[in-house]
């Protein structure tokens, strides 16, 4: 994660925000007083929250683990050609 001073952040606010949004990379902004804060796009923050929810949900993590096992053994669900076409919109 890149770091910038609060003064540079303030002086280049528009450019810095556009960069954070377009590159999907958070930016750490440091203050002279010591405490820092992070700037990131709202979309990226929402994705992070969804990821944290899944990682903290034991039932979902168990389902994912079981899916990996069945996929590795070639025993997972195999959709029909019609189902694949419906999923992909073909």
C-alpha positions in Angstrom: 0.0 0.0 0.0 1.4 3.4 -1.0 1.7 6.1 1.6 1.3 9.9 1.3 1.4 12.8 3.8 -1.9 14.5 4.6 -0.5 17.7 3.1 0.2 16.1 -0.3 -3.2 14.4 -0.1 -5.0 17.7 0.5 -3.0 19.5 -2.2 -3.7 16.8 -4.8 -7.1 15.5 -3.6 -8.8 15.2 -7.0 -5.8 13.4 -8.6 -5.2 11.1 -5.6 -8.9 10.1 -5.3 -9.1 9.4 -9.1 -6.0 7.2 -8.8 -7.3 5.3 -5.8 -10.6 4.6 -7.6 -9.1 3.7 -11.0 -6.3 1.5 -9.7 -8.4 -0.2 -6.9 -5.5 0.3 -4.5 -6.0 1.8 -1.0 -3.8 4.7 0.0 -2.4 5.3 3.5 -2.4 8.9 4.5 -0.1 9.9 7.4 -0.5 12.8 9.7 2.3 14.6 11.5 0.5 13.9 14.8 1.0 10.2 14.2 -2.3 8.7 13.4 -2.9 7.6 9.8 -6.0 6.8 7.8 -6.7 4.8 4.7 -8.5 6.0 1.5 -10.2 3.5 -0.7 -13.1 3.4 -3.2 -16.5 2.6 -1.9 -16.8 -0.4 -4.3 -13.5 -1.8 -3.0 -14.6 -1.3 0.6 -17.9 -3.1 0.0 -16.0 -6.1 -1.6 -13.7 -6.2 1.4 -16.7 -6.3 3.7 -18.3 -9.2 1.7 -15.0 -11.1 1.9 -14.8 -10.6 5.6 -18.4 -11.8 6.0 -17.6 -15.0 4.1 -14.4 -15.6 5.9 -16.1 -15.2 9.3 -19.0 -17.5 8.4 -18.1 -21.0 9.4 -20.9 -22.6 7.4 -19.9 -20.8 4.2 -16.3 -21.7 4.7 -17.2 -25.4 5.3 -19.3 -25.4 2.0 -16.4 -23.9 0.1 -14.0 -26.4 1.6 -16.3 -29.3 0.6 -16.7 -27.9 -2.9 -13.0 -27.8 -3.4 -12.7 -31.4 -2.4 -15.5 -32.6 -4.7 -14.1 -30.5 -7.6 -10.5 -31.9 -7.0 -12.0 -35.4 -7.1 -14.0 -34.7 -10.3 -17.2 -35.3 -8.3 -18.6 -31.8 -8.4 -21.8 -30.7 -10.1 -21.6 -30.7 -13.9 -24.2 -28.5 -15.5 -25.8 -29.5 -18.8 -25.0 -27.7 -22.0 -28.4 -26.0 -21.8 -27.7 -24.8 -18.2 -24.4 -23.5 -19.3 -26.0 -21.6 -22.2 -28.5 -20.1 -19.8 -25.8 -19.1 -17.3 -23.6 -17.5 -20.0 -26.6 -16.0 -21.9 -25.8 -17.8 -25.1 
